[in-house]
Amino acid sequence: MAQLSPLVRPPGADAPPTCEVPHFAPVRVRGGRYRLRRLARHRRRAVAAGLAMTAAGLVAAGPGDTGRARGHPATAPPAGSATATASARGQRAVETVTAPVRIADGATVGLLRPGDRVDVVAADSGGAARVVATWARVTEIPDVGATGTGALVVLSVPRATAARLAGAGATSRLAVTLR
């Protein structure tokens, strides 16, 4: 084997000698990954806190006072109804009353549920039909059973409309149309 010249040293010969590193306790940063683990263990609490913060932010950034209660849909009644007319003029809404009405077709009443909106149509014996009430809310459907003269339904309507319904029910056959 060939001799190395004194000027050429083997690789790593110029590195300083190794020394021992003293033993020390591990450095722990407060929180850090342990906080993340704790958060993962209490996921429900974290989600609830996040939702609460989101809701608070939405309320704070929401629209100003719009003249109506927050959280309720702004469903407008049809243009011809008494409630729409009163709110358009800035007046108080019309007082509503409950009016029991006998509908000629008992099977039609079976399609109704409390809260439905209906129009009531009166058909005279001569065949002429007219709308007696619009946008009436069904409040109750009594379980008295359908008879040969129809079935009973209780509607919430303005007082003037209740009077028209009573008059039309005495002289005409009444029917409802769902809205």
Buried (B, 14 or more C-beta within 10 A) or exposed (E): EEEEEEEEEEEEEEEEEEEEEEEEEEEEEEEEEEEEEEEEEEEEEEEEEEEEEEEEEEEEEEEEEEEEEEEEEEEEBEEEBBBBBBBEEEEEEBEBBEBBBBBBBBEBBEEBEEEBBBBBBBBEEEEEEEEBBBBBBBBEBEEEEBEEEBBBBBBBBBEEBBEBBEEBBEEBBBBBEEE
